[in-house]
Amino acid sequence: NSKLETRNSKPTYGFTVASYDKTKDLIIDPLLASTYLGGSYAEYGYSLTFDTSGNVYVTGFTWSPDFPTTSGVYDTSFNSGYYSDVFVSKLDGGLTSLLASTFLGGSNDDRGYALALDTSGNVYVMGETVSTNFPTTSGAYDTSFNGGGGFRDIFVSKLDSGLTSLLASTFLGGSNDDR
């Protein structure tokens, strides 16, 4: 049981607990939900945000070909061989269901670092890539990889809220290393 009270105009949160051994510490863990997300290799999570329904979007990068994806999303295939691929995943607010999860990347090293939603719920992902074939869209600002010789380019990509369509995607960078 828990309840919120106001005492002396300051909100106070308290708990009613059953009898317990008062010689031992009483620990009240504020963790409401927690989950794992990943495959059999390594993952790095870098950014998360919430939509207006309380769903959680996360991005980062993975070396796991078996990273969990969901049917109907933009890309269910690991693209990078032994390099990393970007992942974008959507979970419900209670962290009990993987609602959508997709890969995003080309045949070389791709890493997602930032994530934001617009007012329509579209998902923007930003990161870095060494993939000359990173997915871009027609009419985007720059559809040609600018790096070379192991240099990286920045990418900015836009997916719909269900992660089913790549709405826009561009490279952003010059001929040297861009991060």
N, C-alpha and C positions, 0 to 999 in steps of 0.2 A: 504494500500500500504506500502511496505517496500523495502528498497534497502541497499546494502552494498557498502560503499565507502571507499577509502583509502585516508587519509589526513595525511600528514607528516609521511608517511610510517607506520601509525598505522591504522588497520582496525577499522571502525566505523560503527555501525548499526543505522539507523535512520528510523523514521516513518513520513509519510505524513498523517496528520489528517484533517478531516473536521473542520469547525468552531465549537467551544464549549465554554462553560461558563468558562472563565479563572479565575474566582473567586473560582472555585472548583478544587480539585485535579484531574489531569488526570492520571489514572492508566492504564498501559499497562500490561496485564497479560500474562506472557510467557507460560502458560499452553497450550500445543498443543493437548494433549489427556489425558483422564482419564476414568477409569471405575471401577465398583465394581466387585468382584468375590467372591462368597460364597453362603452358604445355609441359613437355618433358625436358626442355632445355632452359634457357635463361630469358627473363623478361625484365624490362625496366618501365615502370609507370612514371610519367612525368606530369600529367595534367588531368584535372577532372573538373567538371562543372555539372550543374543541375538544370533540368528544364522546368517549366512552370507546373508540371505534374509531379515533380519530385524525383523523376528518373535521373540516374547518374550516368554521365558520359565520361569515359576515360580514354586516354591515348598514351602511347609510348612506343616501344619497339620490342621485337621478339626474335629469337633465333629458333623458335619451336615450330616446325612444320605442322605439328598437331595442336597449335594454339586453337582454342575453341572458337569456331565461327558458327553462324546460324544460316539456315537456308534462306534464299531470296535476297541476300545482301549483295553489295557491290562485287566483292571478290572473296571467295572461299578458299583460294589456292595460295599457298606460300610461294612467293615469287623469287626469293633471293638465294636459293641454293644454301650455301653456308654463311651468307651474310645476314644482316638483320632486316626485318620487314616492319613497317608501321602497322600497328593495330589500332582500331577504334571500336570501342565496345559500349553498349548501353545496357544498364541493369536497372531493375526496379528499385525504388527508394529503400525498401527493406533488405536489399541485397540478396533476395531469394531466387530471382530469375534472371537469366541472361536473355534479354529481349532482342538484341541484335549485336552482331560482332563481325567485323570485316578486316581483311588485310588491305593494305594500300602500299603499293611500291612497284619497283622494277627489279631487274636482275642483279643489282648490286646493293650496297649498303644504304638503307633508308631508315630514318629515325624521326619519330613524331615527338615534339616537345611542348606544344601549346594547343589549347582547344578552347573554343568559344561558341556560343549559340547566338543567332540573331533573333529578332522578335517573331519570326515565322517558324523558329525551331530548327533551321538549317544549321549544320555543324561545320565549323571552320577548323581546319587542322593546319599547323605550321610546323615545319621541321627542316631537316637537311637530307640531301640525297647525293649519292655518287652514281646513281642509275641514269644512263643516257636515255633509257626507255621508261622513266617514271611516267605514270599516266598524266597526260595533260588533255585539255579539252579545246575543241575548235573555237577560235576567236579569243582565246585567253591571251593575256598580256605577253607571255613568252612561252612558246611551245618547244623551244630548242634548248638542250642542255648547254650551259655556258662554261662549265668547268672542263677538266681534262687532266690526264696524268694523275688521277687520284684526288683531284680537287673536288670540293663539294659545291653544290648549289643549294639555295634555299628553295623550298616549295611552299605554296599555299594552296590548299584544296578545300572545296566546299561539297559536302554531302547532304542529302535530305535527312530529315529527323529519324527515319527508319533505317538509315545507312544502306539503302538499296540502290541509290543512283549517285554517280559522281557528277555534280551539277556544274562545277567549274574547277579547273586546276591549272596552275601556272608555275613555271620556274621563276626565280628571282635571284639574279646575281650576275657577276662579271666573270672574267676569264681566270681569276685566281680563286682561292679558297673562300667560300662564303658560308658563314654559320650563324 
